[in-house]
Amino acid sequence: MTSILIDSKSKSIAIELELKGEDRPVSIKINGYVVEPKGDGSLIKIGDISFSREWMDVIAKKLIADGISIPISPDLLEQIL
């Protein structure tokens, strides 16, 4: 991961990755996320996600059509909120 930008006001995240075998960086955009408490930690629920590579975008739309929940650490939670 070469960069991550989190905008807590608009609830959006922009990530840039340099992947082996790719000649250009891959961008990931998340529009609209929700943070929910879960036990000692939290979950981030992602609804709308898009990738700069068409094939990745197609796979993401099929595999996570209903959204995805990712456990997050308290340290990362401070950055998101």
C-alpha positions in Angstrom: 0.0 0.0 0.0 1.5 3.3 -1.1 -1.2 5.6 0.2 -4.5 5.7 2.1 -6.7 8.7 2.5 -9.6 8.6 5.0 -12.3 11.3 4.9 -14.4 10.7 8.0 -16.8 13.5 7.1 -17.8 12.0 3.8 -17.2 8.5 5.0 -14.9 7.7 2.1 -11.5 6.0 1.8 -9.0 6.1 -1.1 -6.3 3.5 -1.3 -3.4 3.1 -3.7 -1.5 -0.2 -4.1 1.5 -1.3 -6.1 1.0 -4.9 -6.9 3.6 -7.3 -8.3 3.0 -7.9 -12.0 1.0 -4.7 -12.4 2.7 -1.9 -14.4 0.7 0.9 -12.7 -0.7 1.4 -9.2 -4.1 0.0 -8.4 -6.6 2.5 -6.9 -9.5 1.4 -4.6 -12.3 3.8 -3.7 -14.7 3.2 -0.9 -17.7 5.5 -0.8 -19.8 5.2 2.4 -18.6 3.1 5.3 -20.1 2.5 8.7 -18.2 1.7 11.9 -20.0 -0.5 14.4 -18.8 -1.7 17.8 -18.1 -5.5 18.1 -16.9 -7.0 21.3 -13.6 -5.3 22.3 -13.0 -4.0 18.8 -15.1 -2.7 15.9 -16.2 -3.6 12.4 -16.1 -1.4 9.4 -18.9 -2.2 7.0 -18.2 -1.3 3.4 -21.0 -0.9 1.0 -19.8 0.7 -2.3 -16.3 -0.2 -3.5 -14.6 0.3 -6.8 -11.2 -0.6 -8.4 -9.2 1.1 -11.1 -8.8 -2.3 -12.9 -12.0 -3.4 -14.6 -11.4 -7.1 -13.8 -10.9 -6.4 -10.1 -14.0 -4.2 -10.1 -16.1 -7.0 -11.7 -14.9 -9.5 -9.2 -15.6 -7.2 -6.3 -19.1 -6.4 -7.4 -19.9 -10.1 -7.7 -18.2 -11.3 -4.5 -19.1 -8.5 -2.2 -22.4 -7.4 -3.7 -24.0 -7.3 -0.2 -21.2 -5.4 1.3 -18.3 -6.6 3.5 -17.5 -6.3 7.2 -13.8 -6.0 8.3 -12.6 -6.2 11.9 -10.5 -3.2 12.8 -8.1 -2.4 15.6 -8.6 0.4 18.0 -5.6 2.2 16.6 -7.0 2.3 13.1 -10.5 3.2 14.4 -9.0 6.4 15.8 -7.9 7.4 12.3 -11.2 6.6 10.7 -13.3 8.6 13.2 
